[in-house]
């Protein structure tokens, strides 16, 4: 099995204009970037366009890239800034169109059951329903709490990396994650019980 190339090495190859380097970087990170974008915005129809923009920004930043930290930290900073700008623009757009007819399927999370949901074993269906409830609860968090939680629990970044990505102090990141967990616990406990709340992130360094 071929080892996955290190992101820093790939980005340095892109910086050096090595043939095929950028295509390799896209191939290695495309699925991860799309997943990160999808978890960071509410408008699922924009995921592909934003993921493409992430890679365009990576390419434009190639001449100033310095491998002083993990490539993933550099990458998620681009994703974070792009998704924050997209969310702010979407929020303004929704505010401007409050008087327009409401369409429930636009700019909001969609949780349609799979076609074979009725054929699943009961425990699988319950787990899927639990995942939907958790995702819905995460969607209700304030944007900064949601972003911090996504970077921590889903992208696996530590406190210091999250602070770098979000341009915050370490105490601010810890406070955001604590408030996010408390808010989720409050939202999920009535329907899933106390065990549904995300675990402590104190081991994320």
N, C-alpha and C positions, 0 to 999 in steps of 0.2 A: 504493500500500500504506500503510495507517495505521500510524503509529509506535506501539510499545507504550508505554503511559503509564508514567512514572517512579513507582517504588514509594513514594517519599517523598511525592510529590504526591497519590497515591491515598490514602495513610494520613492525610495532613493533611485531605483531603476527608472521610474517614470521621470524623476527630476533630471536624470542623465539622458533622457530621450532614447532609452534603449528600445529597439524594435519589439513590439508586442507586449511591452511591460504594462501599459495602461489597460490593454485588453485583458491581460491576466488578472490585474487588480480588480477589474469589474467582475470578471467571472468568479473570483474567490469571494468577493464581498457583496455581490448583488443581492443575494437572498437575505443576508443579515441586514443590509441597509433598508430593504423594503420592509422587513419585519419591524425594525426600529422605528421607521417612519409611521407605519400602521399603528403602532402602540402609542405614538406621540401626538397624533391628530385625530379629530373626530370625523373628518370628511374622508371616508375611505376611497372615494372616487379620485382623490388627488394623489394617492400613494405612488403610482407609477411615475407621474410627472415630477413629484418632489424627489423621488429616488434618482431620477435622471439628472435633476438639478444638483443633487449632492455630488454626483460623479463629475459634473461639469465644474463645480467649485473646487473639487479635489484637483482636477487637472490644471485649473487656473492658478492654484496655490502651489504648484509643484516647484517653482523656482525659489520660493521662500520657506519650503519645508525644512525643518530641523528635527532630527530624530532624538530629541531630548527626553521624550516620554513615550509611552506605548502609542503605537499608531492608532489604536482604538480610541484613545483619549482625543487625539487630533480629529479623528473621523466623527466621533459623537459630538464634538463641539460644533462642527459644520451642520450635522443633522439637527442638533438642538436649536441653533440660531435660525436655521431655515424653517423649522416647524413652529417656533415661537412667532416668527414673522407671519407665517401662513395663518396661524390661529388668530393673531391680532387682526389681520385683514378680514378673516372670515367673521369674527365677532363684530367688526364695524359694519360689514356688509349685512349681517343679520339685523343689526340695530337700525340700519337704513330702511329695511324692508319689513318692519314690524306690521305695517298696515296691509302688506300683500297677503294673498291667500296662503295659508300654511300648507306645506307639503311635508308629511312626516318622514318621508324617505330621504329628504335632502339634508346634507350637513349634519347628520346624526348617525350614531352607531346603529347598525342593523344586526339583529340576532335571529335570523330565520332558522328554524330547525332543519336539519338535513332530511332528505327524502326518506331515508331508511330509519328515522328516529323511532318510529313505532315498532320496529323489529329488533331494536337493541335489547339486550338484557337489562333488567330493571336497574342494576347497579351502575351500568354504563350510562344510562339515561340520567340517573340522579347526579352522577359526576359531571355530565355535560351541563345539566341545569345549574349545578353549583358554580361551574366555571363561568357561565353566562352571568349569574348574579354578581360574582366577584368582579368581572369585567365591567358590568354596568356600574357597580359601586366605584370602581377606579375612575370611570368616565365622569362621575359627579364631583370629583375632587377639584379644588382650585388648580389652575394650570401649573403653577410652580410646584405644588405638592405632587401633582400627577407626574410631572416630568422627573422630579427627583426620585419618586418611587419606581418609575419605569427604568431609569438608569441603574438603580440599585438592584431591584428584584428581578428584572427581566434581562437587562443587559450585563449585569454582573460587575458593574463598576464599584470601586470602593469610595469611601468618603472623600479622599483627597482628589480622586479623578473626577467625581461629581462636582466638587468645588471648582475645579479647573474648567470643566465643561460649562457650568452655569455661571461662572464668574462670581462666585460667592465665597464667603469665609467658611472655614470648617464648622464652627458653631452654628452658622446659618443653615448649612446642609443638614446637620444632625437635628436641628429644630424642625426643619421642613419634613424630614422623614418621620420624626416622632409624631408630628401633627397629622401627617398622612395616615399613619398606622392607627392613631386614635380615631380619626374620622371614619376610616374603614371599619374599625371594630364597632363603632356606634351604628353604622349603617347595616352591617351584616349580622350582628348578634341577634336581632329580632327574628331573622329568617333562617340563619344557619347555625347559630350558637356561637359561643365564645371562641371555639377552636377554629372558626373560619378566618379570624383576623390574621394578616401576614405576620410572620415571625419577626423577632428583634433583629436589627441590622448591626448590632454592636460589634459583630465579628468582621464587618466589611471595612477593611483598612485601606 
